[in-house]
Amino acid sequence: MTKFANRKGPIRLGMVGGGKDAFIGAVHRIAARLDGEYELVAGALSSTPDRAQESGAALGLAPDRTYDSFTAMAQREARLKDGIEAVAIVTPNHVHYAAAKEFLRRGIHVICDKPLTATMAEAKKLVAEAEKSDALFVLTHNYTGYPMIRQARAMIQNGDLGAIRVVQAEYAQDWLTEAATGKQADWRTDPARSGAGGSTGDIGTHAYNLACFVTGLTPTSLAADIQSFVPGRRVDDNAHVMLRFEGGARGMLWCSQVAPGNENGLSLRVYGDKGGISWCQEDPNKLWFTPFGKPTQLLTRGGAGASAHAARVSRTPGGHPEGYLEGFANIYAEAARAIRANREGKQPASEVIYPTVQDGLAGVRFVDACVRSSTRNAAWIDLT
């Protein structure tokens, strides 16, 4: 039997980071409670004790369940009869490894924001910790939770596109076009906290993960040309990356946070010898499919062409838009299904899908390879 074999009701959730003025913490909390699967009962919400207590009080946490450090939280919650069963880690990247390790070693499931860690060395160590632990590790690459992304993945698995030849992924934003300050910009442009990658780590990893998730292809090498266009910026804010995949497919990835006119321009295009698909995150309920030699078809989340794979992660009827928060919630819902199966010492159903620690390692390896390639004049770097 597992550590939480006798647990019933909502999954008791803790949170590390995500205190006052933290954008992503609020997103995780909304996602966790959307389906009623979790109850937030504890938190180490800030590295500053006063701010941690203030944030805990604002969220209605009991003072004795609001901690000044994640270490204290892990130690005490693991001993409590009603302690947390899972923890969401929503800190800047450089804290992920140390925090996740504390909870994994105590058998507490970890739901961690991406990228996995700030460095390759820490990513490898975290993989080892996750593999030793009886607890689950879930990485919140939230775009894999979108219904039409599940649809696209199923279509490729079914052979609707034939043999994949070309994969194009891009993620463009404009919010760092000029030198920026503030909590969100400060840590993302500080290599000590973000890691060596700027746009590559913050949004490039999403595009890379999505390309791999949808196609099922394994990248074997890449060549990257990365830039820091804003004077004085110490991490990249733009990158052009060529990819080679196992089996011969070729890919191109562009990520940029200095592209005026782009708010959250994540898109994916995949072309095979039988057809192609196109999807854009800013219009996520639509998937365009073009069988070779035939008219382009529009597939919608609630339409006749939608598969069971899309339907199982949809909450509302067609024509009622679902997007970012629901995609995030789908990762939390899949994690809940896996945690409930773990309570009973079982494996989750085969259709339960969520990004794992290995997906996280692949993302950090992508960033590391991009940086190394660019320093060598866009030389090809092996990923295998």
C-alpha positions as CSV (number, residue, x, y, z in Angstrom):
1,M,0.0,0.0,0.0
2,T,1.1,3.6,-0.6
3,K,1.8,6.3,2.0
4,F,-1.6,7.9,1.2
5,A,-3.6,4.6,0.9
6,N,-6.3,5.7,3.4
7,R,-6.8,9.2,2.1
8,K,-10.3,10.1,0.9
9,G,-11.8,13.3,-0.6
10,P,-9.9,16.2,-2.2
11,I,-6.1,15.9,-2.5
12,R,-4.4,18.1,0.1
13,L,-2.2,20.4,-1.7
14,G,0.7,22.6,-0.6
15,M,2.4,25.4,-2.6
16,V,6.0,26.6,-2.7
17,G,6.2,30.1,-4.1
18,G,3.2,31.8,-5.7
19,G,2.7,34.5,-3.0
20,K,1.7,38.1,-3.4
21,D,2.1,39.5,-7.0
22,A,3.1,36.2,-8.4
23,F,1.3,35.6,-11.7
24,I,1.9,31.9,-12.1
25,G,1.0,31.0,-8.6
26,A,-2.6,32.3,-9.1
27,V,-2.8,30.3,-12.3
28,H,-1.9,27.1,-10.6
29,R,-4.4,27.7,-7.8
30,I,-7.2,28.3,-10.3
31,A,-6.2,25.2,-12.2
32,A,-6.1,23.1,-9.1
33,R,-9.5,24.0,-7.9
34,L,-11.3,24.1,-11.2
35,D,-12.5,20.5,-11.0
36,G,-12.7,20.3,-7.2
37,E,-9.9,17.7,-7.0
38,Y,-7.5,19.7,-4.7
39,E,-7.7,21.7,-1.5
40,L,-4.9,24.1,-0.8
41,V,-4.0,23.7,2.9
42,A,-0.4,24.7,3.3
43,G,2.2,26.9,1.7
44,A,5.7,28.4,1.8
45,L,4.7,31.2,-0.4
46,S,7.7,33.5,-0.3
47,S,11.4,33.5,0.7
48,T,10.6,36.5,2.9
49,P,8.9,35.4,6.2
50,D,6.6,38.5,6.5
51,R,5.5,38.2,2.9
52,A,5.0,34.5,3.3
53,Q,2.7,35.0,6.3
54,E,0.8,37.9,4.5
55,S,0.3,35.8,1.4
56,G,-0.9,32.8,3.5
57,A,-3.4,34.9,5.4
58,A,-4.7,36.3,2.1
59,L,-5.4,32.8,0.9
60,G,-7.0,31.7,4.1
61,L,-4.3,29.3,5.2
62,A,-3.9,28.6,8.9
63,P,-0.9,30.4,10.4
64,D,0.6,27.1,11.5
65,R,0.4,25.8,7.9
66,T,2.1,28.9,6.5
67,Y,5.8,28.3,6.5
68,D,8.9,30.5,6.2
69,S,10.8,27.9,4.1
70,F,10.0,24.9,1.9
71,T,12.3,22.8,4.0
72,A,10.3,23.4,7.2
73,M,7.1,22.8,5.3
74,A,8.3,19.5,3.9
75,Q,9.5,18.3,7.2
76,R,6.4,19.1,9.2
77,E,3.8,18.3,6.6
78,A,5.3,14.8,6.2
79,R,4.7,14.1,9.9
80,L,1.2,15.5,10.1
81,K,-1.7,13.0,10.0
82,D,-3.5,15.4,7.7
83,G,-0.4,16.7,5.9
84,I,-0.2,17.5,2.3
85,E,-0.3,14.7,-0.3
86,A,1.0,16.9,-3.2
87,V,2.9,20.1,-3.6
88,A,2.9,22.7,-6.4
89,I,6.3,24.3,-7.0
90,V,5.9,27.7,-8.7
91,T,9.1,29.5,-7.9
92,P,11.8,30.9,-10.2
93,N,13.7,28.1,-11.9
94,H,16.8,28.0,-9.6
95,V,14.6,26.9,-6.7
96,H,13.0,23.9,-8.4
97,Y,15.6,21.3,-7.7
98,A,16.1,22.0,-4.0
99,A,12.4,22.3,-3.3
100,A,11.3,19.2,-5.3
101,K,14.0,17.1,-3.6
102,E,12.7,17.9,-0.1
103,F,9.2,16.7,-1.0
104,L,10.1,13.7,-3.2
105,R,12.3,12.3,-0.4
106,R,9.3,12.4,1.9
107,G,7.0,10.7,-0.5
108,I,5.0,13.8,-1.4
109,H,3.9,14.1,-5.0
110,V,5.4,17.1,-6.9
111,I,3.7,19.2,-9.5
112,C,6.4,21.6,-10.8
113,D,6.3,24.5,-13.1
114,K,8.6,24.4,-16.1
115,P,11.5,24.4,-17.0
116,L,12.5,21.5,-14.8
117,T,15.6,23.3,-13.3
118,A,18.0,26.1,-14.1
119,T,20.9,23.8,-15.0
120,M,21.6,20.5,-16.6
121,A,23.5,19.3,-13.5
122,E,20.4,19.9,-11.4
123,A,18.1,18.4,-14.0
124,K,20.0,15.2,-13.9
125,K,20.0,15.1,-10.1
126,L,16.3,15.8,-10.0
127,V,15.6,12.9,-12.4
128,A,17.5,10.6,-10.1
129,E,15.5,11.9,-7.1
130,A,12.2,11.3,-8.9
131,E,13.2,7.8,-10.0
132,K,14.1,6.9,-6.4
133,S,10.9,8.3,-4.9
134,D,7.5,6.5,-4.6
135,A,5.9,9.9,-5.3
136,L,4.8,11.1,-8.7
137,F,6.5,14.0,-10.5
138,V,4.3,16.1,-12.9
139,L,5.7,19.0,-15.0
140,T,3.2,21.7,-16.0
141,H,3.7,22.0,-19.7
142,N,0.1,23.2,-19.8
143,Y,-0.2,23.4,-23.6
144,T,-0.2,19.6,-23.8
145,G,-3.6,19.8,-22.0
146,Y,-5.4,21.6,-24.8
147,P,-8.1,19.5,-26.4
148,M,-7.1,20.2,-30.0
149,I,-3.5,19.4,-29.2
150,R,-4.7,16.0,-27.9
151,Q,-6.6,15.7,-31.2
152,A,-3.5,16.5,-33.3
153,R,-1.4,14.0,-31.4
154,A,-4.1,11.3,-31.9
155,M,-4.3,12.1,-35.6
156,I,-0.6,11.7,-36.1
157,Q,-0.6,8.4,-34.1
158,N,-3.4,7.2,-36.3
159,G,-1.4,7.9,-39.4
160,D,-3.6,10.7,-40.8
161,L,-0.6,12.7,-41.8
162,G,1.5,9.8,-42.9
163,A,5.2,9.9,-42.4
164,I,6.2,13.2,-40.8
165,R,8.6,15.3,-42.8
166,V,8.5,18.8,-41.4
167,V,7.8,20.3,-38.0
168,Q,7.6,24.0,-37.4
169,A,7.0,25.5,-33.9
170,E,7.2,29.1,-32.8
171,Y,6.5,31.1,-29.7
172,A,6.6,34.8,-30.1
173,Q,6.0,37.6,-27.5
174,D,6.8,41.3,-27.3
175,W,6.8,42.1,-23.6
176,L,10.6,42.2,-23.3
177,T,11.2,44.3,-26.4
178,E,12.7,47.0,-24.2
179,A,14.7,46.8,-21.0
180,A,12.1,45.9,-18.4
181,T,11.9,45.8,-14.6
182,G,9.4,44.3,-12.2
183,K,9.1,40.9,-10.5
184,Q,8.3,38.9,-13.6
185,A,11.0,40.5,-15.8
186,D,13.7,40.6,-13.1
187,W,14.1,36.9,-12.4
188,R,13.5,35.9,-16.0
189,T,16.4,38.0,-17.2
190,D,18.8,37.0,-14.4
191,P,20.8,33.9,-15.3
192,A,21.4,33.1,-11.7
193,R,17.7,32.5,-11.3
194,S,16.4,31.7,-14.8
195,G,19.4,29.6,-15.9
196,A,21.5,30.2,-19.1
197,G,18.4,30.5,-21.3
198,G,16.1,33.5,-21.5
199,S,13.5,33.1,-24.2
200,T,14.7,29.6,-24.9
201,G,14.0,28.5,-21.3
202,D,10.9,30.6,-20.6
203,I,8.9,29.9,-23.9
204,G,11.2,28.0,-26.2
205,T,10.9,24.9,-24.0
206,H,7.1,25.1,-24.4
207,A,7.4,25.1,-28.2
208,Y,10.0,22.3,-28.1
209,N,7.9,20.2,-25.8
210,L,4.8,20.7,-27.9
211,A,6.5,19.7,-31.1
212,C,7.7,16.5,-29.4
213,F,4.4,15.7,-27.7
214,V,2.3,16.1,-30.7
215,T,4.5,14.3,-33.3
216,G,5.9,11.7,-31.0
217,L,9.3,12.2,-32.7
218,T,12.6,12.2,-30.8
219,P,15.0,15.1,-31.7
220,T,18.6,13.9,-32.3
221,S,20.4,17.2,-32.8
222,L,20.0,20.9,-33.1
223,A,21.8,24.0,-34.4
224,A,20.9,27.3,-32.7
225,D,21.5,31.0,-33.4
226,I,20.5,32.9,-30.2
227,Q,20.6,36.6,-29.5
228,S,20.3,39.1,-26.7
229,F,19.1,42.1,-28.7
230,V,18.3,44.4,-25.7
231,P,21.5,46.1,-24.6
232,G,22.8,44.8,-21.3
233,R,20.5,41.7,-21.3
234,R,22.4,38.7,-19.9
235,V,20.2,36.0,-21.4
236,D,18.8,35.4,-24.8
237,D,15.6,37.2,-26.0
238,N,15.4,35.6,-29.4
239,A,16.4,32.2,-30.9
240,H,16.3,30.4,-34.3
241,V,16.8,26.7,-34.0
242,M,17.0,24.0,-36.6
243,L,16.1,20.5,-35.5
244,R,16.8,17.0,-36.8
245,F,14.5,14.1,-35.7
246,E,15.0,10.4,-35.5
247,G,13.6,8.9,-38.7
248,G,14.7,11.8,-40.9
249,A,12.1,14.6,-40.2
250,R,13.4,18.1,-40.0
251,G,12.2,21.0,-37.8
252,M,12.5,24.7,-37.2
253,L,11.8,26.5,-33.9
254,W,11.6,30.2,-33.4
255,C,11.1,31.8,-30.0
256,S,11.3,35.5,-29.3
257,Q,10.3,37.9,-26.6
258,V,11.2,41.0,-28.7
259,A,8.6,40.6,-31.5
260,P,6.3,43.6,-31.4
261,G,2.7,42.7,-32.1
262,N,2.9,39.3,-30.6
263,E,1.2,38.7,-27.2
264,N,1.4,35.0,-26.8
265,G,2.0,33.6,-30.3
266,L,2.5,29.9,-29.8
267,S,1.8,27.9,-32.9
268,L,2.6,24.5,-34.4
269,R,2.6,23.2,-37.9
270,V,3.3,19.6,-38.9
271,Y,3.5,18.2,-42.4
272,G,3.6,14.6,-43.5
273,D,3.5,12.8,-46.8
274,K,-0.3,12.5,-46.5
275,G,-1.3,15.8,-45.1
276,G,-0.6,18.7,-42.7
277,I,-2.0,20.3,-39.6
278,S,-1.8,23.8,-38.1
279,W,-2.8,25.1,-34.6
280,C,-2.4,28.4,-32.9
281,Q,-2.7,28.9,-29.1
282,E,-4.5,32.2,-29.5
283,D,-7.3,30.4,-31.2
284,P,-7.0,27.1,-29.5
285,N,-10.3,25.5,-30.2
286,K,-9.6,25.1,-33.9
287,L,-7.3,22.7,-35.7
288,W,-6.7,23.0,-39.4
289,F,-6.2,19.8,-41.3
290,T,-5.3,19.5,-45.0
291,P,-5.2,16.0,-46.5
292,F,-2.8,16.1,-49.5
293,G,-4.7,17.1,-52.7
294,K,-8.0,17.8,-50.9
295,P,-9.6,20.9,-49.4
296,T,-8.5,22.1,-46.0
297,Q,-10.8,21.1,-43.1
298,L,-11.5,23.0,-40.0
299,L,-11.8,20.7,-36.9
300,T,-13.2,22.3,-33.8
301,R,-13.2,21.1,-30.2
302,G,-16.9,20.5,-30.1
303,G,-17.4,19.7,-33.8
304,A,-18.2,16.5,-35.6
305,G,-14.5,15.9,-36.4
306,A,-13.3,16.0,-32.8
307,S,-12.0,12.7,-31.4
308,A,-12.6,11.1,-28.0
309,H,-9.0,12.3,-27.1
310,A,-10.2,15.9,-27.3
311,A,-13.5,15.2,-25.7
312,R,-12.1,13.7,-22.5
313,V,-10.2,17.0,-21.7
314,S,-13.1,19.3,-22.7
315,R,-15.5,20.8,-20.1
316,T,-17.9,22.9,-22.1
317,P,-20.0,22.4,-25.3
318,G,-18.6,23.5,-28.6
319,G,-18.7,27.2,-29.3
320,H,-17.9,28.0,-25.6
321,P,-14.1,28.8,-25.8
322,E,-11.7,26.9,-23.6
323,G,-8.1,27.9,-23.3
324,Y,-5.2,28.7,-21.0
325,L,-6.7,28.1,-17.6
326,E,-8.5,25.0,-18.7
327,G,-5.4,23.6,-20.3
328,F,-3.5,24.1,-17.1
329,A,-6.4,22.5,-15.2
330,N,-6.2,19.5,-17.5
331,I,-2.7,18.8,-16.3
332,Y,-3.9,19.1,-12.7
333,A,-6.8,16.8,-13.5
334,E,-4.5,14.2,-15.1
335,A,-2.2,14.5,-12.0
336,A,-5.2,13.9,-9.7
337,R,-6.2,10.8,-11.6
338,A,-2.7,9.5,-11.3
339,I,-2.5,10.4,-7.6
340,R,-5.8,8.7,-6.9
341,A,-4.6,5.6,-8.6
342,N,-1.4,5.8,-6.6
343,R,-3.5,5.9,-3.4
344,E,-4.7,2.4,-4.3
345,G,-1.3,1.1,-5.4
346,K,-2.4,1.0,-9.0
347,Q,-1.2,2.5,-12.3
348,P,-3.5,5.2,-13.8
349,A,-5.6,4.4,-16.9
350,S,-3.6,4.4,-20.2
351,E,-5.3,7.5,-21.4
352,V,-4.0,9.6,-18.5
353,I,-1.2,11.8,-19.9
354,Y,1.0,14.4,-18.2
355,P,4.5,15.7,-18.8
356,T,7.0,13.9,-16.6
357,V,10.5,14.5,-15.2
358,Q,12.0,13.0,-18.4
359,D,10.1,15.7,-20.4
360,G,11.6,18.2,-18.1
361,L,15.1,16.9,-18.6
362,A,14.6,17.1,-22.4
363,G,13.6,20.7,-22.0
364,V,16.7,21.6,-20.0
365,R,18.8,19.7,-22.5
366,F,17.3,21.7,-25.3
367,V,18.2,25.0,-23.6
368,D,21.7,23.8,-22.8
369,A,22.3,22.6,-26.4
370,C,21.0,25.9,-27.8
371,V,23.4,27.9,-25.7
372,R,26.4,25.6,-26.6
373,S,25.5,25.6,-30.3
374,S,25.2,29.4,-30.5
375,T,28.6,29.9,-28.8
376,R,30.1,27.7,-31.6
377,N,28.5,29.7,-34.5
378,A,25.4,27.6,-34.6
379,A,27.2,24.2,-34.7
380,W,25.1,21.1,-34.6
381,I,24.8,19.6,-31.1
382,D,24.0,16.0,-30.4
383,L,20.9,15.5,-28.2
384,T,21.0,11.7,-27.9
